[in-house]
């Protein structure tokens, strides 16, 4: 029994540290499911919380809010922010541009409801893993191009950024759990029209207009064909004058978004950028 309690009690404490609310919000075409996480310790605090929009992985064709449960909950608790996890449209039923437009619609919804939710509309960040990292990066571009809402920071976790697939690493040499064939199948469903693969909101790595984007944290996996393109995007951001940090972890692609040392880095980055902005 002592061993069982030793295992269960930390899980119960973690669950009690964050309050979760299921929502349905306006999307690009349809209403979409969302889940709002906020630190329980902030419930009695009248100050408005910074917010993070989080987008789950799944290669643009799969994934649910449950896939983002661990990172969303961790970030809410340890960065002391609210996290809105968004179940964006999936291909092939809703191909590009439905997913990034859902993300933008979610950011506008968050802005419009910030007062009711006790959130700071001037202190919003984006984050995501796998395909969600692509969508987070795209939303940073869209928000800049449309002048609202302003994004303060972006965290990209093993993002899929290059539909041309010309920058993939060697799967065998890297011992990658994610295979090029899987990426190709996902992109074919998400971007059925070949010309869309060069659109910056589908392929942020193709964008030649990176100035003015928010500070970025790029988190990649050693055993992953995607780490090369992620780190090339980070280099492009740096060359464009965007403050950018890069860290690679010795894990596989599928392990990234629940890897505790990575989540610690993400939470620290978001806490510094969001709360510094919140206090200025």
TORZAVO-221787 format. One record per residue: z negated, y negated, x of N, C-alpha, C, CB in turn; residue in one letter. Coordinates in steps of 0.1 Angstrom, whole numbers, padded with zeros to 4 digits, always signed. Glycine has a CB too. Example, Ala and Ser with C-alpha at 12.3 -4.5 7.8 and 13.67 -1.06 7.14 Angstrom:
# TORZAVO-221787
-0078+0057+0132-0078+0045+0123-0078+0033+0132-0090+0045+0113A -0071+0022+0128-0071+0011+0137-0079+0000+0129-0057+0006+0141S 
//
This chain:
# TORZAVO-221787
+0000+0012+0008+0000+0000+0000+0000-0013+0009-0012+0000-0009X -0007-0012+0020-0008-0024+0029+0006-0027+0034-0018-0022+0040X +0014-0016+0037+0027-0018+0043+0036-0024+0032+0033-0005+0048X +0035-0020+0020+0043-0025+0009+0040-0040+0006+0040-0017-0004X +0027-0043+0006+0023-0057+0005+0028-0066+0016+0007-0058+0003X +0027-0061+0028+0032-0068+0040+0047-0072+0038+0029-0061+0053X +0054-0063+0032+0069-0065+0030+0071-0074+0018+0076-0052+0028X +0064-0072+0007+0066-0079-0006+0061-0094-0005+0060-0072-0017X +0049-0096+0000+0043-0109+0000+0052-0120+0006+0030-0109+0007X +0058-0118+0018+0067-0129+0023+0079-0132+0013+0072-0125+0036X +0084-0121+0007+0095-0123-0003+0091-0131-0015+0101-0110-0007X +0078-0128-0020+0073-0136-0031+0071-0150-0027+0060-0129-0036X +0066-0153-0015+0063-0166-0011+0076-0174-0009+0056-0166+0003X +0086-0168-0004+0099-0174-0003+0105-0178-0017+0109-0165+0005X +0103-0168-0026+0109-0171-0040+0101-0182-0046+0107-0158-0048X +0088-0183-0044+0080-0194-0050+0083-0208-0044+0066-0191-0049X +0088-0208-0031+0090-0220-0024+0102-0228-0029+0092-0217-0010X +0111-0222-0037+0123-0228-0042+0124-0226-0057+0135-0223-0035X +0127-0236-0065+0130-0234-0079+0145-0234-0081+0123-0246-0087X +0149-0225-0090+0163-0223-0092+0167-0225-0107+0168-0209-0088X +0178-0232-0109+0183-0235-0123+0198-0232-0124+0180-0250-0127X +0201-0223-0133+0215-0220-0136+0222-0230-0145+0216-0206-0142X +0234-0235-0141+0241-0245-0148+0255-0241-0151+0240-0258-0140X +0261-0249-0160+0276-0248-0162+0280-0263-0161+0279-0242-0176X +0290-0265-0152+0294-0279-0150+0309-0280-0151+0290-0283-0136X +0314-0292-0152+0328-0295-0153+0335-0291-0140+0330-0310-0156X +0347-0284-0142+0355-0281-0131+0369-0287-0132+0357-0265-0130X +0378-0283-0124+0392-0288-0124+0400-0285-0137+0399-0284-0112X +0399-0272-0140+0406-0267-0153+0396-0263-0163+0416-0256-0149X +0387-0254-0159+0377-0248-0167+0363-0253-0163+0377-0233-0167X +0353-0251-0171+0339-0253-0167+0336-0242-0158+0330-0253-0179X +0327-0244-0148+0324-0234-0138+0309-0232-0137+0329-0238-0124X +0305-0221-0133+0290-0218-0131+0285-0224-0118+0288-0202-0130X +0273-0229-0118+0267-0234-0107+0252-0231-0107+0269-0250-0106X +0246-0232-0095+0231-0229-0094+0225-0240-0085+0229-0215-0088X +0214-0246-0091+0208-0257-0084+0194-0252-0078+0205-0269-0093X +0193-0253-0065+0181-0249-0058+0173-0262-0054+0184-0240-0046X +0160-0262-0056+0153-0274-0050+0139-0269-0046+0151-0285-0061X +0134-0275-0035+0121-0271-0030+0110-0273-0040+0118-0278-0016X +0102-0263-0042+0091-0265-0052+0081-0276-0048+0083-0252-0054X +0079-0278-0035+0070-0288-0031+0074-0302-0034+0069-0287-0015X +0087-0304-0038+0092-0317-0041+0091-0320-0056+0106-0318-0037X +0086-0310-0064+0087-0312-0079+0078-0324-0084+0081-0299-0086X +0067-0327-0077+0059-0338-0081+0062-0351-0074+0044-0334-0079X +0071-0350-0065+0075-0362-0057+0086-0370-0065+0080-0358-0043X +0083-0382-0067+0093-0390-0074+0105-0395-0066+0086-0402-0080X +0104-0393-0053+0116-0397-0045+0128-0388-0047+0112-0396-0030X +0139-0394-0047+0152-0386-0049+0155-0378-0037+0163-0396-0052X +0159-0366-0040+0163-0356-0029+0177-0358-0024+0160-0342-0034X +0179-0357-0011+0193-0355-0007+0199-0342-0013+0194-0355+0009X +0212-0340-0013+0218-0328-0019+0229-0322-0010+0224-0332-0033X +0230-0309-0011+0241-0302-0004+0249-0294-0014+0235-0292+0007X +0262-0296-0014+0271-0287-0022+0274-0275-0013+0284-0295-0026X +0272-0263-0019+0274-0251-0011+0285-0242-0018+0261-0243-0009X +0294-0237-0009+0305-0229-0015+0305-0215-0008+0319-0236-0012X +0304-0205-0016+0303-0191-0012+0316-0186-0005+0299-0181-0023X +0315-0175+0002+0326-0168+0008+0333-0158-0002+0322-0161+0020X +0343-0151+0003+0350-0141-0005+0365-0142-0004+0346-0143-0019X +0370-0149+0007+0384-0150+0009+0393-0156-0001+0389-0136+0012X +0387-0165-0009+0394-0172-0020+0397-0164-0032+0407-0178-0015X +0394-0151-0031+0398-0142-0042+0386-0134-0048+0408-0131-0037X +0374-0136-0042+0362-0128-0046+0350-0137-0043+0361-0115-0039X +0338-0131-0046+0326-0138-0043+0320-0144-0056+0328-0149-0033X +0306-0146-0056+0299-0151-0067+0288-0160-0062+0294-0140-0077X +0281-0166-0071+0269-0174-0067+0259-0166-0060+0263-0181-0079X +0258-0153-0063+0248-0144-0057+0251-0143-0042+0248-0130-0064X +0263-0144-0038+0267-0143-0024+0261-0154-0016+0282-0142-0022X +0259-0165-0022+0253-0177-0015+0238-0178-0017+0260-0190-0021X +0232-0168-0023+0218-0169-0026+0209-0172-0013+0213-0157-0033X +0212-0164-0003+0203-0165+0009+0205-0178+0016+0207-0154+0019X +0217-0183+0019+0218-0196+0026+0214-0208+0017+0233-0198+0031X +0217-0207+0004+0214-0218-0004+0199-0220-0005+0220-0216-0018X +0192-0208-0007+0177-0209-0008+0171-0213+0005+0172-0195-0012X +0176-0208+0016+0170-0211+0029+0172-0226+0032+0177-0203+0040X +0184-0232+0029+0187-0246+0032+0178-0255+0023+0201-0249+0030X +0177-0251+0011+0168-0259+0002+0154-0260+0007+0168-0253-0013X +0148-0248+0011+0135-0248+0015+0133-0255+0029+0130-0234+0016X +0141-0252+0038+0139-0256+0052+0145-0270+0056+0144-0246+0061X +0155-0274+0048+0160-0287+0051+0154-0297+0041+0176-0287+0049X +0146-0292+0032+0140-0301+0022+0150-0309+0014+0130-0310+0029X +0160-0302+0008+0170-0308+0001+0173-0300-0012+0183-0310+0009X +0180-0306-0021+0185-0298-0033+0199-0292-0028+0187-0307-0046X +0202-0280-0033+0214-0273-0030+0221-0270-0043+0212-0261-0021X +0233-0275-0045+0241-0271-0057+0252-0261-0052+0248-0283-0064X +0250-0248-0056+0259-0238-0052+0270-0237-0064+0252-0224-0050X +0282-0237-0060+0293-0238-0070+0302-0226-0070+0301-0251-0067X +0304-0220-0082+0313-0208-0083+0327-0214-0087+0308-0199-0095X +0334-0218-0077+0348-0224-0078+0358-0213-0083+0352-0230-0065X +0369-0218-0087+0380-0209-0092+0385-0200-0082+0391-0217-0098X +0389-0188-0085+0393-0178-0076+0408-0174-0079+0385-0165-0077X +0415-0172-0068+0429-0167-0069+0428-0151-0071+0437-0170-0055X +0439-0145-0076+0452-0152-0079+0452-0158-0093+0463-0141-0079X +0442-0157-0101+0442-0163-0114+0443-0178-0113+0429-0159-0122X +0436-0184-0104+0436-0198-0102+0439-0201-0087+0423-0205-0107X +0451-0201-0083+0454-0204-0069+0452-0218-0065+0469-0200-0066X +0454-0222-0052+0454-0236-0048+0462-0245-0057+0458-0237-0033X +0457-0256-0061+0446-0264-0055+0433-0263-0064+0449-0278-0053X +0432-0252-0072+0421-0252-0081+0407-0252-0074+0422-0239-0090X +0406-0244-0064+0392-0243-0057+0388-0256-0051+0393-0232-0046X +0396-0263-0042+0391-0276-0037+0390-0286-0048+0400-0281-0027X +0398-0286-0059+0396-0295-0069+0384-0292-0078+0409-0295-0079X +0380-0280-0079+0367-0277-0085+0356-0282-0077+0365-0261-0086X +0357-0281-0063+0347-0287-0054+0346-0302-0056+0350-0283-0040X +0357-0309-0057+0357-0323-0059+0350-0326-0073+0371-0329-0058X +0354-0319-0083+0349-0321-0097+0333-0319-0096+0355-0312-0107X +0329-0309-0089+0314-0307-0087+0307-0319-0080+0312-0294-0080X +0314-0324-0070+0308-0336-0063+0307-0348-0073+0316-0339-0051X +0317-0350-0081+0317-0361-0091+0306-0359-0101+0331-0363-0097X +0305-0346-0106+0295-0343-0116+0281-0345-0110+0296-0328-0120X +0279-0342-0097+0266-0344-0090+0263-0359-0089+0266-0338-0076X +0273-0367-0086+0272-0381-0086+0268-0387-0099+0285-0388-0081X +0274-0382-0110+0272-0388-0123+0258-0383-0128+0283-0383-0133X +0253-0372-0124+0240-0367-0129+0229-0368-0119+0242-0352-0132X +0231-0376-0108+0221-0377-0098+0208-0383-0103+0227-0386-0087X +0209-0393-0111+0196-0399-0116+0188-0389-0124+0199-0411-0124X +0195-0382-0133+0188-0372-0142+0182-0361-0134+0197-0367-0152X +0189-0357-0123+0184-0346-0115+0175-0350-0103+0196-0339-0109X +0172-0363-0103+0164-0369-0092+0170-0366-0078+0150-0364-0093X +0183-0369-0077+0190-0367-0064+0195-0380-0059+0202-0357-0066X +0197-0381-0046+0202-0394-0040+0217-0393-0040+0196-0396-0026X +0224-0402-0048+0239-0401-0048+0245-0406-0035+0244-0409-0060X +0238-0412-0026+0243-0417-0014+0240-0408-0002+0238-0431-0011X +0235-0396-0005+0230-0387+0005+0234-0373+0002+0215-0388+0007X +0247-0370+0003+0253-0357-0001+0260-0351+0011+0263-0359-0013X +0258-0338+0013+0265-0330+0024+0272-0319+0017+0255-0325+0034X +0281-0312+0025+0288-0300+0021+0286-0289+0031+0303-0303+0019X +0286-0277+0026+0285-0265+0034+0292-0253+0028+0270-0262+0037X +0295-0244+0036+0301-0232+0030+0305-0222+0041+0314-0235+0022X +0306-0209+0037+0310-0198+0046+0323-0192+0042+0299-0188+0047X +0330-0187+0052+0343-0180+0050+0352-0189+0042+0340-0166+0042X +0358-0185+0031+0366-0193+0023+0359-0206+0019+0372-0186+0011X +0346-0204+0016+0338-0216+0012+0337-0226+0023+0324-0211+0008X +0338-0222+0036+0339-0232+0047+0351-0240+0046+0338-0224+0060X +0363-0233+0043+0375-0240+0041+0374-0251+0030+0387-0230+0037X +0368-0247+0019+0366-0256+0007+0357-0267+0010+0361-0248-0005X +0346-0265+0018+0337-0276+0022+0345-0285+0031+0325-0270+0030X +0353-0280+0041+0360-0289+0049+0371-0297+0041+0367-0281+0060X +0377-0290+0032+0387-0297+0023+0380-0308+0015+0394-0287+0014X +0368-0305+0010+0361-0315+0002+0358-0328+0010+0349-0309-0005X +0354-0326+0022+0351-0337+0031+0364-0346+0032+0347-0332+0045X +0376-0339+0034+0388-0347+0034+0391-0354+0021+0400-0337+0038X +0390-0347+0010+0393-0353-0003+0383-0364-0006+0391-0342-0014X +0371-0363-0003+0361-0374-0006+0365-0386+0002+0347-0369-0003X +0368-0384+0015+0373-0396+0023+0385-0402+0017+0375-0391+0037X +0395-0394+0013+0408-0399+0008+0406-0406-0005+0418-0388+0007X +0397-0402-0013+0396-0407-0027+0384-0417-0028+0393-0396-0037X +0378-0420-0016+0367-0430-0015+0354-0427-0023+0373-0443-0020X +0352-0415-0028+0340-0412-0034+0339-0397-0038+0338-0421-0047X +0327-0391-0038+0315-0397-0032+0315-0395-0017+0303-0389-0038X +0308-0403-0010+0307-0402+0004+0300-0390+0008+0301-0415+0010X +0305-0382+0018+0299-0370+0023+0292-0374+0037+0309-0359+0025X +0280-0371+0038+0272-0375+0050+0273-0365+0061+0257-0377+0046X +0275-0352+0058+0276-0342+0069+0283-0330+0063+0262-0338+0074X +0288-0321+0072+0295-0309+0068+0290-0298+0077+0310-0311+0068X +0287-0286+0071+0284-0274+0078+0294-0263+0075+0269-0269+0075X +0301-0258+0085+0312-0249+0083+0308-0236+0090+0325-0254+0088X +0306-0225+0082+0301-0212+0087+0313-0202+0086+0289-0207+0078X +0318-0198+0098+0329-0189+0099+0340-0192+0090+0324-0175+0096X +0345-0204+0090+0355-0208+0080+0369-0203+0082+0356-0223+0079X +0376-0200+0071+0390-0197+0071+0398-0210+0070+0394-0187+0059X +0404-0214+0081+0410-0227+0082+0425-0227+0085+0403-0235+0092X +0431-0216+0087+0445-0216+0092+0453-0205+0085+0445-0212+0107X +0459-0209+0073+0467-0200+0065+0479-0195+0073+0471-0206+0053X +0484-0202+0083+0495-0198+0091+0491-0185+0100+0500-0209+0100X +0478-0183+0102+0473-0172+0109+0478-0171+0124+0476-0159+0102X +0482-0183+0129+0487-0183+0143+0476-0184+0153+0497-0194+0145X +0464-0187+0148+0453-0189+0158+0442-0178+0157+0446-0202+0155X +0445-0167+0149+0435-0156+0148+0433-0150+0162+0440-0146+0139X +0420-0145+0164+0417-0138+0176+0422-0124+0175+0402-0138+0178X +0420-0116+0186+0424-0102+0187+0413-0094+0180+0427-0098+0201X +0416-0087+0169+0406-0080+0161+0400-0069+0169+0412-0075+0148X +0408-0061+0177+0403-0050+0184+0395-0054+0196+0415-0041+0189X +0399-0064+0203+0391-0069+0215+0378-0075+0210+0399-0079+0223X +0378-0082+0199+0366-0088+0194+0357-0079+0186+0370-0100+0186X +0362-0067+0183+0355-0057+0175+0352-0064+0161+0342-0052+0182X +0362-0071+0156+0360-0079+0144+0359-0070+0131+0371-0089+0142X +0349-0073+0123+0349-0066+0110+0359-0072+0100+0335-0067+0104X +0363-0084+0102+0374-0090+0094+0387-0088+0101+0371-0105+0092X +0397-0082+0093+0410-0078+0099+0421-0088+0095+0414-0064+0095X +0431-0090+0103+0442-0099+0100+0448-0095+0086+0452-0099+0111X +0449-0082+0084+0456-0078+0071+0448-0083+0059+0457-0063+0071X +0435-0083+0060+0427-0089+0049+0429-0104+0047+0412-0086+0052X +0430-0111+0058+0432-0125+0058+0446-0128+0051+0432-0132+0072X +0456-0120+0056+0470-0122+0050+0470-0120+0035+0479-0113+0058X +0463-0109+0031+0463-0106+0016+0456-0118+0009+0456-0093+0014X +0445-0123+0014+0438-0133+0007+0447-0146+0006+0425-0137+0014X +0453-0150+0017+0461-0162+0017+0473-0161+0008+0465-0165+0032X +0479-0149+0007+0491-0147-0001+0487-0149-0016+0497-0133+0001X +0475-0146-0020+0471-0148-0033+0466-0162-0036+0460-0138-0037X +0460-0168-0026+0455-0182-0027+0466-0192-0026+0444-0185-0017X +0476-0190-0018+0487-0199-0015+0500-0192-0017+0486-0205-0001X +0504-0189-0030+0516-0181-0032+0529-0189-0029+0517-0177-0047X +0528-0202-0028+0539-0210-0024+0538-0214-0009+0540-0223-0033X +0547-0209-0001+0546-0210+0013+0544-0225+0018+0559-0205+0020X +0550-0234+0012+0549-0248+0017+0535-0254+0015+0558-0257+0009X +0527-0248+0006+0513-0252+0005+0504-0249+0017+0507-0246-0008X +0509-0240+0025+0501-0235+0037+0499-0246+0047+0507-0223+0043X +0507-0257+0046+0506-0268+0055+0498-0280+0049+0520-0273+0059X +0494-0279+0037+0487-0289+0030+0473-0290+0036+0486-0287+0015X +0469-0302+0040+0456-0303+0047+0444-0299+0039+0453-0318+0051X +0445-0299+0025+0434-0295+0017+0434-0279+0016+0435-0301+0003X +0445-0273+0020+0445-0258+0021+0443-0254+0035+0459-0253+0016X +0447-0262+0045+0446-0258+0059+0441-0271+0066+0460-0254+0065X +0428-0273+0066+0423-0285+0073+0427-0285+0088+0408-0285+0073X +0429-0274+0094+0434-0273+0108+0447-0280+0110+0434-0259+0113X +0455-0281+0099+0468-0287+0100+0467-0303+0099+0478-0282+0090X +0456-0308+0094+0455-0322+0092+0456-0330+0105+0442-0325+0085X +0464-0341+0104+0465-0350+0115+0457-0363+0113+0480-0354+0118X +0449-0363+0102+0441-0374+0098+0426-0370+0097+0446-0381+0085X +0420-0369+0108+0406-0364+0108+0396-0375+0111+0404-0354+0119X +0401-0387+0114+0391-0398+0116+0384-0402+0103+0399-0411+0122X +0372-0406+0105+0364-0410+0093+0357-0399+0086+0373-0417+0084X +0358-0386+0091+0352-0375+0084+0337-0375+0089+0358-0362+0088X +0328-0369+0081+0314-0368+0084+0311-0359+0096+0306-0364+0072X +0300-0362+0102+0295-0353+0113+0296-0338+0109+0281-0357+0118X +0300-0329+0118+0302-0315+0115+0294-0306+0124+0316-0312+0116X +0290-0295+0118+0284-0284+0125+0292-0272+0123+0269-0281+0121X +0298-0266+0133+0307-0255+0133+0299-0243+0138+0320-0257+0141X +0297-0232+0129+0290-0220+0133+0299-0208+0132+0277-0219+0124X +0301-0201+0143+0310-0190+0143+0304-0177+0148+0323-0194+0152X +0311-0166+0146+0307-0153+0151+0315-0148+0162+0307-0143+0139X +0308-0142+0172+0315-0136+0183+0325-0125+0179+0305-0131+0193X +0320-0117+0170+0329-0105+0166+0336-0109+0154+0320-0093+0164X +0345-0118+0155+0352-0123+0143+0366-0129+0147+0344-0134+0136X +0376-0125+0141+0390-0131+0144+0390-0146+0141+0400-0123+0136X +0381-0151+0133+0382-0165+0128+0375-0175+0138+0375-0166+0115X +0368-0170+0148+0360-0180+0156+0369-0189+0164+0351-0173+0165X +0381-0184+0168+0390-0193+0175+0395-0205+0167+0402-0185+0180X +0399-0203+0155+0404-0214+0147+0393-0223+0143+0411-0209+0134X +0381-0218+0140+0370-0227+0137+0366-0236+0149+0358-0218+0134X +0366-0230+0161+0363-0238+0173+0374-0248+0176+0360-0229+0185X +0387-0244+0173+0398-0254+0175+0397-0265+0165+0411-0247+0173X +0392-0263+0153+0390-0274+0144+0379-0283+0149+0387-0268+0129X +0369-0277+0154+0358-0285+0159+0363-0294+0171+0346-0276+0165X +0371-0288+0179+0377-0296+0190+0386-0308+0185+0385-0287+0200X +0393-0305+0174+0402-0315+0168+0393-0326+0162+0411-0309+0158X +0382-0323+0156+0373-0333+0151+0367-0341+0162+0361-0326+0143X +0363-0335+0173+0357-0342+0184+0368-0352+0190+0353-0333+0195X +0380-0347+0191+0391-0356+0196+0394-0368+0187+0404-0348+0198X +0391-0366+0174+0393-0377+0164+0380-0386+0163+0396-0371+0150X +0370-0383+0172+0359-0392+0172+0348-0388+0162+0363-0406+0169X +0349-0376+0156+0339-0371+0146+0328-0364+0154+0345-0362+0136X +0315-0369+0153+0304-0361+0160+0303-0347+0155+0290-0369+0157X +0305-0338+0164+0306-0324+0160+0298-0315+0170+0321-0319+0160X +0291-0305+0164+0284-0295+0172+0290-0282+0169+0268-0295+0169X +0290-0273+0179+0296-0260+0178+0286-0249+0184+0309-0259+0185X +0284-0239+0176+0276-0228+0181+0281-0214+0177+0261-0229+0177X +0282-0205+0186+0287-0192+0183+0276-0182+0184+0299-0188+0192X +0275-0173+0174+0264-0163+0174+0270-0149+0176+0257-0163+0160X +0262-0140+0183+0267-0127+0186+0265-0117+0175+0260-0122+0199X +0272-0120+0164+0272-0112+0152+0286-0110+0147+0263-0118+0141X +0287-0102+0136+0300-0100+0129+0302-0111+0118+0301-0086+0124X +0314-0112+0114+0317-0122+0104+0309-0121+0091+0332-0121+0100X +0307-0109+0086+0300-0106+0074+0285-0110+0075+0302-0092+0069X +0280-0110+0087+0266-0112+0089+0262-0127+0090+0261-0105+0101X +0272-0135+0093+0270-0149+0096+0261-0156+0086+0283-0156+0098X +0265-0156+0073+0259-0165+0064+0244-0161+0060+0267-0165+0051X +0240-0149+0065+0226-0146+0063+0218-0144+0076+0225-0133+0055X +0224-0148+0087+0218-0147+0100+0208-0158+0102+0229-0148+0111X +0195-0154+0103+0184-0164+0103+0186-0175+0114+0171-0157+0105X +0189-0171+0127+0190-0182+0137+0201-0192+0133+0194-0176+0151X +0212-0187+0127+0222-0196+0122+0217-0205+0111+0235-0188+0117X +0210-0200+0101+0205-0208+0091+0195-0218+0096+0198-0198+0080X +0187-0215+0106+0178-0224+0112+0186-0236+0118+0170-0218+0123X +0197-0233+0124+0205-0244+0130+0211-0253+0119+0217-0238+0138X +0216-0246+0108+0222-0253+0097+0212-0262+0090+0228-0243+0087X +0200-0257+0087+0189-0264+0081+0185-0276+0089+0177-0255+0077X +0184-0274+0102+0179-0285+0111+0190-0296+0111+0177-0280+0126X +0203-0292+0112+0213-0302+0112+0213-0310+0099+0227-0295+0114X +0212-0303+0088+0213-0310+0075+0200-0319+0073+0214-0300+0064X +0189-0314+0078+0176-0322+0076+0178-0335+0084+0164-0314+0081X +0183-0334+0097+0184-0346+0105+0194-0356+0099+0188-0342+0119X +0205-0351+0095+0215-0361+0090+0212-0366+0076+0229-0354+0090X +0207-0357+0067+0204-0362+0053+0192-0370+0052+0203-0350+0044X +0182-0367+0059+0169-0374+0058+0170-0387+0066+0157-0366+0062X +0177-0387+0077+0180-0400+0085+0187-0410+0076+0187-0398+0098X +0198-0405+0069+0205-0413+0060+0197-0417+0048+0218-0405+0055X +0188-0408+0044+0180-0411+0032+0170-0422+0035+0172-0398+0028X +0166-0423+0048+0155-0433+0052+0161-0446+0056+0147-0427+0063X +0174-0446+0059+0180-0459+0064+0183-0469+0052+0193-0456+0071X 
//
